[in-house]
Amino acid sequence: MKKILASALVASFLLLAVAQSSSLAGIQFGIRGGGNTSKLTGADLQDLEGTVKTKVGLVGGIFFAINIGKVITIQPEFLYTMKGSQLEDPFGEYSGKLFGDYLEIPLLLKLR
């Protein structure tokens, strides 16, 4: 996980270095960062109501926007995000954690 974060930081700094010359060509680069919450849901968890806790995770990554004409911009993003949940029984019979790290690649279409 540390290697992924280090690689993403190095790549983002390299992209920022060339962003100055690329902005004239209609391409923009940037860094995204933030947080999220996630929680398990579903029919199997209805009997366990009150025992499923949310997980607070981090989101970070890079994006670049490509102007197509005067009205349309396409913006792909590469985001690292942490998701999951924690199950706890109030009577202490069971507990468990389900955490996952994901690489999400959304593609945005912007109209100006």
C-alpha positions in Angstrom: 0.0 0.0 0.0 2.9 2.4 0.8 4.4 1.7 -2.6 1.1 2.6 -4.3 0.8 5.9 -2.4 4.4 6.8 -3.1 4.1 6.0 -6.8 0.9 8.1 -7.0 2.6 11.0 -5.3 5.6 10.9 -7.6 3.4 10.6 -10.6 1.3 13.6 -9.5 4.4 15.8 -9.0 5.7 14.9 -12.4 2.3 15.7 -13.9 2.3 19.0 -12.1 5.7 19.8 -13.5 4.5 19.4 -17.1 1.1 21.0 -16.4 2.4 24.5 -17.1 3.4 23.7 -20.7 0.3 21.5 -21.3 -2.2 24.1 -20.1 -1.7 26.0 -23.4 -2.6 22.8 -25.4 -6.0 22.5 -23.6 -4.9 19.8 -21.1 -5.0 20.3 -17.3 -3.6 18.2 -14.6 -4.4 18.1 -10.9 -4.5 16.2 -7.6 -7.7 15.1 -5.7 -7.9 14.3 -2.0 -10.6 13.8 0.5 -12.4 11.3 2.7 -15.3 8.9 2.5 -17.5 6.6 4.6 -18.6 3.1 3.7 -20.9 0.5 5.3 -22.0 -3.0 4.4 -25.6 -3.3 3.4 -27.8 -6.1 2.1 -30.5 -8.6 2.9 -28.1 -10.9 4.8 -27.3 -8.1 7.3 -30.9 -7.3 8.3 -30.8 -9.6 11.3 -27.6 -7.9 12.5 -29.0 -4.4 12.6 -27.1 -2.1 14.9 -23.9 -4.2 14.7 -22.6 -2.9 11.4 -20.3 0.1 11.8 -19.1 2.4 9.1 -15.5 2.8 8.1 -14.0 6.2 7.4 -11.4 6.1 4.7 -9.2 8.3 2.6 -9.4 9.1 -1.1 -6.6 10.5 -3.2 -5.4 10.5 -6.7 -4.7 12.5 -9.9 -6.8 13.7 -12.8 -6.3 15.3 -16.1 -8.9 17.2 -18.2 -8.8 17.4 -22.0 -10.7 20.2 -23.7 -12.6 19.0 -26.8 -13.8 22.1 -28.6 -15.2 25.0 -26.7 -18.0 23.2 -24.9 -17.0 19.6 -24.0 -14.2 18.5 -21.6 -13.4 14.8 -20.8 -11.8 14.2 -17.4 -10.4 10.8 -16.5 -9.4 10.3 -12.8 -7.2 7.7 -11.1 -8.3 7.5 -7.4 -7.1 5.3 -4.5 -9.9 4.8 -2.0 -10.3 2.8 1.2 -13.6 1.1 1.9 -15.0 -1.5 4.3 -17.0 -2.1 7.4 -16.8 -3.7 10.9 -19.3 -6.2 12.4 -19.7 -6.4 16.1 -22.2 -8.5 18.2 -23.5 -6.7 21.3 -23.3 -10.1 23.1 -19.7 -10.7 22.1 -20.4 -13.9 20.2 -18.7 -12.7 16.9 -16.9 -9.8 15.4 -15.2 -9.2 12.1 -13.7 -6.6 9.8 -13.9 -6.3 6.1 -11.6 -3.6 4.7 -10.5 -3.1 1.1 -8.3 -0.7 -0.9 -9.5 0.1 -4.4 -8.2 1.8 -7.5 -11.2 3.6 -9.1 -11.0 5.1 -12.6 -14.0 7.4 -13.2 -14.5 9.2 -16.5 -16.3 12.5 -16.3 -17.9 14.4 -19.2 -18.1 18.2 -18.6 -20.2 20.7 -20.5 -19.2 24.3 -20.3 
